[in-house]
Every structure is written in structure tokens, then in C-alpha cells.
Amino acid sequence: MKVAVIGATGFVGNHITNELANRNISVAGISRKEKASDKANLHYLAVDVTDVAALAEALKGFDVVVNAFSPGWTNPTIYEDFISGSQAIQEAVKQAGVNRFISIGGAGSLYLPDGTQLVDTFPADNPFVPGAKAARDYFTILKEEQDLDWVFFSPAVEMHQGITIGRTGKYRLGKDHPVLDEHGKNVLSGEDLAVVIADEIEHPKHHQERFTAAY
């Protein structure tokens, strides 16, 4: 199996790339900058994701594309850049002839019991709101895709570099609502997010739908 991970040097993409490589899967890490690899089954490519033709050429021959693209949380145009970049990636995947497409989104589009989406409960001045809304709105776009075997993954609300749990290999799956633990928390480490995605790649359970996971 050959898997391409877009955004491979970012927080999420790096964890996914390493998890896949450690499972002896052939991995190409695609990001803004090329970097060296010390693993025989992992190499990196520098490709501009907004260049659809170049990205499509780079993706040819892969079995799965994982989209962990992020224009950066401090980017003042993160909303526009996230949407346009994600759509460019989606189109490149189609042009490359890759059928399986896994896109990493955000927790903001998950629903509370009353039907409210999490992002709509955040204070207006929360710096993560533009990115969360972009991920939610891109999911709406992706749901119209009929030609790809796509899946959209929403990580836990508490999934960031401050979570130091590490890799446990354990998690619980959900669909459109946060998976809560016995304390009402929605938590997942970056390492275990990578486990979730790698498991989905090796043993697909979700098709043209969203899913989530947490402890």
C-alpha cells in the first residue's frame, strides 16, 4: 500500500506520517518544504497544494491520500486559505485517479445534544474560530463529492500539543457527536489520532461520511 500525507510536517501530519511508516507502509510526506528521511519507506516531497496540476502529478500511483493540510492558525486569511487549499487538494486527488481520500478537519463541526455545533458556542474573539468555521464549511463542500471514496475525520476538542498522553493505541469511535469520557471530557493525543487514521487506512470502516474518536 502507498499512502500520501499532505501537510506531513505539521503537528497532525507528522504524527500520521510516522505512524504509517512504523507500520511498514510506503509513505510520501507532502509539504511546503522537502526534508530528509531516515526511513527507507518514507520520503518527502515539496509541492504547492494550490498547484492542482503539480499536486495531481505527485499523487499518481498512490492508494490513499490523507489531507492534513493547514495554512497555519495564526494566518490572518486562514478561512479563505483553508477552503481554497482543501478544494485544490480534493481536485488533485481526483485528477490523480486516487479513489480513497481521508481529510482531517476539526472538532468544531461536531454536534452537541441540542443540535448546536461546537464552533457556534465559541466566543467570537476566540482565535480558533476562523479555522474551525473553515473546516466545518469545507466538510459541507466535501459532502457533495460523489466520485471519491472520501471520509472526513473530526478530532477531539482537546487534541493539541499540550496533550502529553502519548500513544496508547486505544480509542473509541463516534460519528457526529463528541466522544466523552467518564469526566465529560473529549480528549485524544496526536499520537492516537494517528493510530485512528492508520487503522482506518488498513481496515476501512467509513465511506463518504464523517467520524470522530476520543478516549
C-alpha positions as CSV (number, residue, x, y, z in Angstrom):
1,M,0.0,0.0,0.0
2,K,1.2,3.5,-0.8
3,V,-0.1,6.5,1.1
4,A,0.5,10.2,0.6
5,V,0.1,12.5,3.5
6,I,-0.4,16.2,2.7
7,G,0.8,18.6,5.4
8,A,3.2,15.9,6.6
9,T,5.5,18.3,8.6
10,G,2.6,19.8,10.6
11,F,1.6,18.6,14.1
12,V,-1.1,16.2,12.9
13,G,0.5,15.2,9.6
14,N,3.8,14.4,11.2
15,H,2.2,12.0,13.7
16,I,0.2,10.3,10.9
17,T,3.3,10.0,8.7
18,N,5.4,8.4,11.4
19,E,2.6,6.0,12.4
20,L,2.2,4.8,8.9
21,A,5.9,4.5,8.3
22,N,6.2,2.5,11.5
23,R,3.6,0.1,10.2
24,N,5.9,-0.6,7.1
25,I,3.5,1.3,4.8
26,S,5.1,3.2,1.9
27,V,4.6,6.8,2.7
28,A,5.2,10.1,0.8
29,G,5.1,13.2,3.0
30,I,4.0,16.2,1.0
31,S,4.5,19.7,2.4
32,R,5.8,23.2,1.6
33,K,9.4,22.2,2.2
34,E,11.2,19.0,1.3
35,K,13.1,17.3,4.1
36,A,15.3,14.3,4.6
37,S,14.1,10.9,5.9
38,D,15.9,8.2,7.8
39,K,13.4,5.6,6.9
40,A,13.5,3.6,3.7
41,N,9.7,3.5,3.3
42,L,9.2,7.3,3.9
43,H,10.2,10.2,1.6
44,Y,9.2,13.8,1.4
45,L,8.2,16.0,-1.5
46,A,7.8,19.8,-1.7
47,V,4.6,20.6,-3.6
48,D,2.4,23.7,-3.6
49,V,-1.0,22.3,-2.8
50,T,-2.7,25.2,-4.7
51,D,-0.9,24.0,-7.9
52,V,-3.5,21.3,-8.8
53,A,-1.7,20.0,-11.8
54,A,1.6,19.6,-9.9
55,L,-0.1,18.0,-6.9
56,A,-2.1,15.6,-9.1
57,E,1.1,14.5,-10.8
58,A,2.8,13.9,-7.4
59,L,-0.2,11.9,-6.2
60,K,-0.4,9.5,-9.1
61,G,0.0,5.8,-8.2
62,F,-1.0,6.2,-4.5
63,D,-3.7,4.1,-2.9
64,V,-4.8,6.6,-0.3
65,V,-4.3,10.4,0.2
66,V,-4.6,11.8,3.7
67,N,-5.2,15.6,3.8
68,A,-3.8,17.1,6.9
69,F,-3.3,20.5,5.3
70,S,-3.3,23.6,7.4
71,P,-2.5,27.2,6.4
72,G,-1.5,28.0,10.0
73,W,-3.7,29.0,12.9
74,T,-2.1,32.5,13.1
75,N,-2.7,33.1,9.4
76,P,-5.0,36.1,9.1
77,T,-6.6,34.6,6.0
78,I,-6.9,31.1,7.4
79,Y,-10.6,30.8,6.5
80,E,-10.1,31.5,2.8
81,D,-6.8,29.7,2.5
82,F,-8.2,26.5,4.2
83,I,-11.2,26.4,1.9
84,S,-9.3,27.0,-1.3
85,G,-6.4,24.8,-0.3
86,S,-8.7,21.9,0.6
87,Q,-10.7,22.2,-2.6
88,A,-7.4,22.2,-4.6
89,I,-6.3,19.1,-2.9
90,Q,-9.6,17.4,-3.4
91,E,-9.5,18.2,-7.2
92,A,-5.9,17.0,-7.4
93,V,-6.8,13.7,-5.8
94,K,-9.5,13.2,-8.4
95,Q,-7.2,14.1,-11.3
96,A,-4.5,11.7,-10.0
97,G,-7.0,8.9,-10.1
98,V,-6.8,8.1,-6.4
99,N,-10.1,6.9,-5.0
100,R,-9.6,6.9,-1.2
101,F,-9.4,10.3,0.3
102,I,-9.2,11.0,4.1
103,S,-9.5,14.6,5.1
104,I,-8.6,15.8,8.7
105,G,-11.0,18.5,9.8
106,G,-11.8,20.0,13.2
107,A,-14.0,19.3,16.2
108,G,-16.0,22.5,15.7
109,S,-18.5,20.9,13.3
110,L,-19.4,18.2,15.9
111,Y,-22.9,18.5,17.4
112,L,-24.0,18.9,21.0
113,P,-27.1,17.1,22.2
114,D,-29.3,20.1,21.4
115,G,-28.2,20.2,17.8
116,T,-25.8,23.1,18.1
117,Q,-22.4,22.8,16.5
118,L,-19.5,23.3,18.9
119,V,-18.0,26.1,16.8
120,D,-21.1,28.1,17.3
121,T,-20.6,28.0,21.1
122,F,-17.1,29.6,21.0
123,P,-16.7,33.3,21.9
124,A,-16.5,35.4,18.8
125,D,-13.0,36.6,19.7
126,N,-11.7,33.0,20.1
127,P,-8.6,32.9,17.7
128,F,-9.5,29.4,16.6
129,V,-13.0,30.3,15.3
130,P,-12.0,31.2,11.7
131,G,-10.1,27.9,11.2
132,A,-12.9,25.9,12.9
133,K,-15.5,27.5,10.7
134,A,-13.3,26.8,7.6
135,A,-13.1,23.1,8.5
136,R,-16.8,23.0,9.0
137,D,-17.6,24.7,5.8
138,Y,-15.2,22.5,3.8
139,F,-17.0,19.5,5.2
140,T,-20.2,20.8,3.8
141,I,-18.4,21.1,0.4
142,L,-16.9,17.6,0.7
143,K,-20.3,16.0,1.4
144,E,-21.3,16.9,-2.2
145,E,-18.4,14.8,-3.6
146,Q,-19.8,11.7,-5.4
147,D,-16.7,10.4,-7.2
148,L,-14.3,9.8,-4.3
149,D,-14.4,7.3,-1.5
150,W,-13.9,10.1,1.0
151,V,-14.0,10.3,4.8
152,F,-13.8,13.4,7.0
153,F,-12.3,13.0,10.4
154,S,-13.1,15.3,13.3
155,P,-10.5,15.0,16.1
156,A,-11.4,15.6,19.8
157,V,-11.8,19.1,21.1
158,E,-8.8,18.5,23.3
159,M,-6.3,17.3,20.7
160,H,-3.2,19.6,20.6
161,Q,0.4,19.7,21.5
162,G,-0.4,20.2,25.2
163,I,-1.9,16.7,25.4
164,T,1.0,14.6,26.7
165,I,-0.7,11.2,26.9
166,G,1.3,9.8,24.0
167,R,0.5,6.7,22.1
168,T,-1.8,4.3,23.9
169,G,-3.4,2.6,20.8
170,K,-6.8,2.8,22.5
171,Y,-9.7,5.0,21.4
172,R,-13.5,5.0,20.9
173,L,-15.2,5.9,17.7
174,G,-18.2,8.2,17.1
175,K,-19.9,9.9,14.2
176,D,-21.3,13.4,14.6
177,H,-21.1,13.9,18.3
178,P,-18.0,14.3,20.6
179,V,-17.0,11.0,22.3
180,L,-16.9,11.8,26.0
181,D,-15.1,10.0,28.8
182,E,-16.4,9.4,32.3
183,H,-15.5,13.0,33.3
184,G,-17.3,14.5,30.3
185,K,-14.0,15.3,28.6
186,N,-13.3,14.9,24.8
187,V,-9.6,14.2,24.6
188,L,-7.2,12.5,22.2
189,S,-3.5,12.7,21.8
190,G,-1.8,13.5,18.5
191,E,-0.2,10.1,18.5
192,D,-3.5,8.3,19.0
193,L,-5.2,10.4,16.3
194,A,-2.5,8.9,14.0
195,V,-3.4,5.4,15.2
196,V,-7.1,6.1,14.4
197,I,-6.2,7.2,10.8
198,A,-3.8,4.4,10.2
199,D,-6.3,1.9,11.4
200,E,-8.9,3.4,9.0
201,I,-6.5,3.1,6.2
202,E,-5.7,-0.5,6.9
203,H,-9.2,-1.5,7.8
204,P,-11.7,0.9,6.2
205,K,-14.9,1.3,8.1
206,H,-16.2,4.7,6.9
207,H,-17.2,5.8,3.4
208,Q,-18.5,9.2,2.3
209,E,-19.2,10.2,5.9
210,R,-17.6,11.9,8.9
211,F,-16.3,10.1,12.0
212,T,-14.6,11.1,15.2
213,A,-12.7,9.5,18.0
214,A,-11.5,10.1,21.6
215,Y,-10.7,8.1,24.8
